[in-house]
Structures are given as C-alpha cells and as structure tokens.
Amino acid sequence: MSTASAIPAAQNAPIVRTDSAGVTELMLNDPDKYNTLSREVLDAMLTNLAEIAGDKHVRVVVIAARGQAFCSGHNLKQMRAHRDHAYYEQLLADCSSMMQRIVTLPQPVIAKVQGIATAAGCQLVASCDLAVAGQRARFATNGINNGLFCATPAVAVSRTIARKHALEMLLTGDFIDAERAAAIGLINRVVPDDELNASVDALAQALAAKSQYALRLGKDSFYRQLNEPLDAAYRSASNDLVCNLMSPDGREGVDAFIEKREPSWDND
C-alpha cells in the first residue's frame, strides 16, 4: 500500500484513494491546512465511502492522512466565510452522515493516526472501528478553547470511551498523548512513528485474510446489539450466529477446525 510520503504533491485531490490486495486506503490530502474536514473533503469522503460500500473487492479500509496532522477538525476559515445557519446545518449533517457511514460500512475501517487529531478529527478516529497511532500523535476535543463545545465529536467520543474520560476531554480541551489515548480506549495501540505504516499494513492484511462474510456480519451484529436491551441483543446475536454457522464460510471454518487444516474462505 502507498504510504503518506509516497503520495506525489501533484495529486491535489482532497482524498487520494489507493487499492492494494483487498485493502483500500483513503488519504486526507490537504496537509497545508492540517487536513481539515472542508466542504471538499466531506464531499470526497462521502463519495468514496458510498463506492466502497458496494465494492466486494474491498475487504478493509484504512483512513490515513498526508503531512504532520491527521485531521484538525472542521475548516473554521471556510465556516466563517459562510456564516449562515442553513450552511452550518448542512455541513454538520453531511459530516455526521460521513461518520455514520464509516460505522455502517460493511468493511472494517482502521484509522492510521500519524499526527494531531483534534475536534472533528478526534471524532473521525473515534468513528473508525480500529485505530493505530504513532508515538507523536496527539488527541483533543479542543473546541471549548474557542468557545465552541465539541457537541458532534462528543457523540462518537462518548460512545468509544468512558463518560468521565470523554467529559474531561470535552470540557478542558486538553491534549492527550497517544499512550493516554490507548489507555482510555480511544485507540487500540501505539507504535513507533517509523513503524506506523508497517503496523497498520499488517493489521489490515490480517483482517483481509479472514472470512469476509464473517467480518461483515460481525461488524453489523456488534454495532446493532449495542443499541438493544440485553434480551433483544442476545436474540439478535443468536440469530446472527445461526446465520454464520449455516453459511458456506461458517461450515468451512468448522470443518477445517475439526479436520486440522487451514480454511478456504469464499472471499471472491
């Protein structure tokens, strides 16, 4: 897969898509503006995610960024230039839609965080299924420092980490380092900066090698049961497991385990 340093400067699209061996990388490509979620970036992300959702060749998605920042949130200069109630409503609705599409995307989504992730950028990390960060990564919901409570980032962050950790981030606006982000569950792991690309590639390829039917069913099942009462969650999860057991990959997995051989998944 292409790395951030390998993206030519001439490629000035807001999002650069790279496909390799079942893994699709969506790279935020506006480093001079700290990869803000501008109108152009949101539109490009929504388009790419819609295309990926129906692409059976894509097994795993990685969201990355070019430059020193992962994502610094909304483009405040652009928002000030369009200081209009309807504009703000549409912008935030589209941003919320993008975050929700990541959650509902059939494929697992990994955030590869190489720099700061602030406000809606921290929301983006929290919205991804998994997140790996380099040691220099920093995280904050720091809108409060500019008189703006990060209300929409709070939706994703509060569903990812415990309430008191979330409120501390939201009310203070303080930055936390990658080690702290891992300790409170905002990200999965921290790796040396020079090992970030290799670590995420290895994780993505490990997921790409799994049964895609099981991964897609599992992601949908996981998020769906979180919003259900306990008894309903067990009923729907049991139904999902029955469907999984009866599927070709489910039968193949059980047979391979009993026969002590490697399974052959129907991933085409």
Buried (B, 14 or more C-beta within 10 A) or exposed (E): BBBBEEBEEEEEEBBBBBBEEBBBBBBBBBBEBBBBBBBBBBBBBBEBBEEBBEEEEBBBBBBBBBBEBBBBBBBBEBBEEEEEEEBEEBBBEBBBEBBBBBBEBBBBBBBBBBBBBBBBBBBBBBBBBBBBBBBBBBBBBBBBEEEBEBEBBBBBBBBBBEEEBBBBBBEBBEBBBBEBBBBBEBBBEBBEBEEBBEBBBEBBBEBBBBBBBBBBBBBBBEEBBEEEEEEEBEEBBEEBBEEBEEBEBBEBBEEBEEEEEEBEBEBE
